[in-house]
């Protein structure tokens, strides 16, 4: 799997210690099976803050627990489902969430974002026009312009 990062031209060069076989903290709603999208490999990259912060935001919004559409994706699988060659999902620091009350989420997010009303970080939230039926959160550090 590590070879895929070079093969597909990703900017990250992971080592074995960057991969896990289970989500090993208690601060989230999701299991290892939820976070691993493709079952070709039993290993995946996982940044611990991604599920902690996503869970924190979800809890604070009080809109119910959304379905985790996508967590980690290995580079080959990612290219089969996304045009984003350097997707944050391949770094293990992104989630796509499908929510019953998607409009409620965006109302909550806009209010909290405009007032600084978070006690946890939403990370980088992809603009709604790019994700009309889900919410993409990632924790890459500095967010791109418009996020």
Secondary structure, DSSP 8 states (H G I E B T S, - for coil): -HHHHHHTT-S----GGGEESS---SSSS--HHHHB--TT-S-EE--HHHHHHHHHHHHHHTS---EEEE-B--HHHHHHH-S-TT-GGGGT-EEEEE-TTHHHHHHHHHHHHHHT--SS---EE--GGG-TTSEEEE--SS--TT-
